[in-house]
Amino acid sequence: MTTVRSAWQGAGRRIHMQEVGPRDGLQMEAAFVPTADKIALVNQLSAAGLDKIEVSAFVSPAAVPALRDAEVVLREIERHPGIVYAALVPNVRGAERAIESKVDELNLVMSASETHNLANLRMTRAQSFRALAEVVALGRSAGVAVNVSLSCVFGCPMEGEVALDEVFDLVERFDQLGAHGLTLCDTTGMAHPAQVARVVAIARLRWPRQIFTLHFHNTRGMGLANVLAAIDAGADRFDASIGGLGGCPYAPGATGNVCTEEIVHALQCMDFHVAVDLARVMHAAARLPALIGHEVPSQLLKAGPRLQLHPPPADFAAVRERALARA
């Protein structure tokens, strides 16, 4: 009998999953999650085998009070060999604090859209680049890896389409500075699969040695489709958020990031090699509503994995007997 393999079957191809929920997710929450619970959450995610965990952000406590305990969390988590523990930093002072807290990787953020950069960071793109160039230099001198996340690569909610030339100009400039990695972010969930495939293919062709991560939101229900399109174009690293937490204040009605457990579940079903313990991730995600005070978007938490079986109806035995009697 001939076996037909779908184009979407992974055949064991390695996909790296990177968790951003403790930072990108919790920073959007009105409720302050206690420090001990943040530490426990990161420890659970570490035990699940995520490749990278963005633990917190070294930003002004006045600006992001939800993450005012970044130093304590970084200092007290249980670190597992092979897992990268990252933190977002906006400037040199934030980078210094993160380095003092023994972070493995600095994550820097600016937007490919001028309007979004001004609205979100209160700086022009030129000003952001100059400030982040100093952070890249500091990270390199301290021997700490630096990743740069470019927001609104796939569209801006205030400008619309963002020219690829402008995106790739920033990629080239940060690549020349020595950034260890670059994340192409669909900050407001505007990406679609054909666009994603094109952007990823061009980026990998032009910068074959650069480490690219894709960061998608599920605002318009295309998160998983965009992940699959990126994989088809050669991508193998993805940000995701436990429970589907996250969002963006400049995208009205936006949902969170693509959901970690949903992406892991889907890719493992398709025979990709995703070295993550799905049961552990789901156990951690199930604790989130009690921590943040509301339900999370994750459909997998509601329905369970595809082969999680359920008992038949209570009257099934009688129904079967009657059916067999009529046979």
C-alpha positions in Angstrom: 0.0 0.0 0.0 1.4 3.4 -1.0 1.8 5.9 1.9 1.0 9.5 1.0 2.8 12.1 3.0 1.2 15.6 3.2 3.3 18.6 2.4 2.5 19.8 6.0 3.9 16.8 7.7 7.1 17.7 9.5 9.1 14.5 9.1 10.9 15.2 12.3 12.1 18.7 11.4 13.2 20.6 14.5 11.2 23.7 15.4 12.2 25.9 18.3 9.5 27.3 20.6 10.2 30.5 22.5 7.9 31.6 25.3 7.1 35.3 25.8 4.1 35.0 28.1 5.8 36.0 31.3 6.8 39.3 29.7 4.6 40.1 26.6 1.6 38.5 28.2 1.7 39.6 31.8 2.6 43.2 30.9 -0.8 43.6 29.4 -2.7 42.4 32.5 -4.4 44.8 34.9 -3.8 42.5 37.9 -0.3 42.3 39.3 0.8 38.7 39.4 2.7 38.1 42.7 6.5 37.7 42.3 6.4 34.2 43.7 3.8 33.1 41.1 5.8 34.6 38.3 8.9 32.6 39.4 6.8 29.5 39.7 5.4 30.0 36.2 8.8 30.4 34.6 10.0 27.3 36.5 7.1 25.4 35.1 7.9 26.6 31.6 11.5 25.6 32.1 10.5 22.1 33.1 8.4 21.9 29.9 11.5 22.4 27.8 10.9 25.7 26.0 14.0 26.7 24.0 13.9 30.3 25.3 11.8 32.1 27.9 11.4 35.9 27.9 11.2 36.3 31.7 10.5 40.0 32.2 11.3 43.5 31.1 13.7 46.0 32.7 11.6 49.0 32.0 10.4 51.9 34.2 8.1 50.5 37.0 5.9 53.6 36.4 5.5 52.6 32.8 4.9 48.9 33.3 4.1 48.3 36.9 3.2 44.7 36.2 6.9 43.9 35.7 8.4 46.0 38.5 9.9 42.9 40.1 12.1 41.9 37.1 15.4 41.7 39.1 13.9 39.4 41.7 12.3 37.1 39.2 15.5 36.8 37.2 17.6 36.2 40.3 15.3 33.5 41.8 14.1 31.3 38.9 15.5 27.8 38.5 17.7 27.9 35.4 17.9 24.8 33.2 20.9 24.1 31.0 20.2 24.8 27.3 17.4 27.2 27.9 17.9 30.9 27.1 16.5 33.3 29.7 15.9 36.6 28.0 14.5 40.0 29.0 13.3 43.0 27.2 15.4 46.2 27.7 14.5 49.6 26.3 17.8 51.4 26.8 21.3 51.2 28.3 20.2 51.5 31.9 17.7 48.7 31.4 20.4 46.6 29.8 22.8 47.3 32.7 20.1 46.1 35.2 19.4 43.0 33.1 23.1 42.1 32.8 23.5 42.6 36.6 20.6 40.1 37.0 22.5 37.5 34.9 20.2 37.6 31.9 21.3 35.3 28.9 19.9 37.6 26.2 18.8 41.2 25.8 15.8 41.7 23.7 15.5 45.2 22.1 12.4 46.5 20.5 11.7 49.2 17.9 9.1 49.5 15.1 9.5 49.3 11.4 6.6 51.9 11.2 7.5 55.5 12.0 4.0 56.2 13.4 3.9 53.2 15.6 7.4 53.8 16.9 6.5 57.4 17.9 3.2 56.3 19.5 4.7 53.3 21.3 8.2 54.5 22.2 7.9 58.3 21.9 10.9 58.4 19.5 11.5 58.5 15.8 13.0 55.4 14.2 16.3 57.2 13.8 16.3 58.0 17.5 15.4 54.5 18.5 18.2 53.0 16.3 20.8 55.3 17.8 19.7 54.4 21.3 19.6 50.6 20.6 23.0 50.7 18.9 24.4 51.7 22.2 22.7 48.7 23.9 24.0 46.3 21.2 27.5 47.6 21.9 27.0 47.2 25.6 25.7 43.7 25.3 28.6 42.6 23.0 31.2 44.1 25.4 29.6 42.2 28.3 29.4 39.0 26.3 25.6 38.9 26.4 23.6 38.0 23.3 21.4 40.6 21.8 18.2 40.0 19.9 16.3 42.9 18.1 12.6 42.6 17.7 11.2 44.7 14.9 7.5 45.6 15.4 4.9 46.0 12.7 6.9 44.2 10.0 3.7 42.9 8.4 1.6 46.1 8.7 0.9 49.1 10.9 -2.6 49.8 12.3 -2.0 53.5 11.7 0.0 53.5 8.4 -1.2 50.3 6.7 1.4 48.4 4.7 5.0 48.9 5.8 7.5 48.9 2.9 9.7 45.9 2.9 12.7 48.1 1.9 12.3 49.9 5.2 12.0 46.7 7.1 15.1 45.2 5.5 17.1 48.4 5.8 16.7 48.0 9.6 17.5 44.3 9.4 20.7 45.1 7.5 21.8 47.8 10.0 21.2 45.7 13.1 22.9 42.7 11.4 26.0 44.9 10.7 26.0 46.0 14.3 26.4 42.4 15.4 22.9 41.5 16.7 22.8 37.9 17.6 19.2 37.5 16.4 16.3 39.3 14.7 12.6 38.8 15.4 10.1 39.8 12.7 7.0 40.8 14.6 3.4 40.8 13.5 2.6 43.1 16.4 -1.0 43.8 15.6 -2.0 40.6 13.8 -2.1 42.0 10.3 0.1 39.3 8.6 -1.3 36.8 6.2 0.3 33.5 5.0 1.3 34.6 1.4 3.0 37.8 2.8 4.7 35.8 5.6 6.1 33.3 3.1 7.5 36.1 0.9 9.1 38.0 3.8 10.7 34.9 5.4 12.1 33.6 2.1 13.7 36.9 1.2 15.1 37.4 4.7 16.7 34.0 4.8 18.1 34.4 1.3 19.7 37.8 2.1 21.0 37.0 5.6 21.6 33.2 5.6 23.7 33.4 8.8 21.3 35.5 10.8 19.0 33.8 13.4 15.4 34.9 12.6 12.5 34.4 14.9 8.8 34.9 13.9 6.4 36.6 16.3 2.8 36.4 15.4 -0.5 37.5 17.0 -3.8 35.8 16.4 -5.8 39.0 16.1 -7.6 37.9 12.9 -7.4 34.2 13.4 -4.5 33.6 11.1 -1.8 32.8 13.7 -1.3 29.1 13.0 -1.6 29.6 9.3 1.1 32.2 9.4 3.3 29.8 11.5 2.9 27.1 8.9 3.6 29.5 6.0 6.8 30.6 7.8 7.9 27.0 8.3 7.3 26.3 4.6 9.6 29.2 3.8 12.3 27.9 6.0 11.7 29.5 9.4 12.3 27.3 12.5 12.0 29.7 15.5 8.7 31.1 16.9 7.6 33.2 19.8 4.4 32.2 21.5 2.6 33.0 24.7 1.2 30.5 27.2 -2.6 30.6 27.2 -2.6 33.0 24.2 -1.9 36.0 26.5 -0.8 39.4 25.2 -2.1 42.0 22.8 -1.3 45.5 21.7 -2.7 48.9 22.9 -2.6 50.2 19.3 -4.7 47.5 17.8 -8.3 47.8 19.0 -9.9 44.4 19.6 -6.5 42.6 19.3 -6.2 39.2 20.9 -2.9 37.9 22.2 0.1 36.2 20.8 -0.2 32.8 19.1 -0.9 30.4 21.9 2.1 28.2 23.0 0.2 25.1 23.8 -1.9 25.4 20.6 1.1 25.8 18.3 3.1 23.0 20.1 0.0 20.7 19.8 -0.5 21.4 16.1 3.2 21.0 15.2 3.6 17.8 17.2 0.4 16.4 15.5 2.1 17.1 12.1 5.3 15.2 13.1 7.6 18.2 13.6 10.2 17.7 16.3 9.1 20.2 19.0 11.0 19.3 22.2 8.3 20.6 24.5 6.3 18.7 27.1 2.8 19.7 26.1 1.1 18.3 29.2 3.4 20.5 31.4 2.6 23.6 29.3 -1.1 23.0 29.6 -0.8 22.4 33.3 0.9 25.8 33.6 -1.6 27.5 31.3 -4.5 26.1 33.4 -3.2 28.1 36.4 -3.4 31.4 34.6 -7.0 32.4 35.1 -6.6 32.3 38.9 -3.5 34.5 38.6 -4.9 37.1 36.2 -8.5 37.0 37.1 -10.1 36.1 33.8 -10.2 33.3 31.2 -7.5 32.9 28.6 -7.9 32.6 24.8 -6.5 29.1 24.6 -8.9 26.7 22.8 -6.7 23.8 23.7 -7.4 24.3 27.4 -11.1 24.2 26.7 -11.2 21.2 24.3 -8.0 19.2 25.3 -5.6 17.5 22.8 -7.1 15.8 19.8 -6.8 12.3 21.3 -8.0 13.1 24.8 -10.9 10.7 24.8 -14.2 11.0 26.6 -16.7 8.4 27.9 -19.7 7.7 25.7 -23.1 8.9 26.8 -24.6 7.4 29.9 -27.2 5.5 27.9 -24.7 4.2 25.4 -24.9 0.5 26.5 -28.7 0.5 26.1 -28.5 2.2 22.8 -25.9 -0.4 21.6 -28.0 -3.3 22.8 -31.1 -2.0 20.9 -29.1 -1.4 17.8 -27.6 -4.9 17.9 -31.1 -6.4 18.5 -32.2 -4.8 15.3 -29.2 -6.1 13.3 
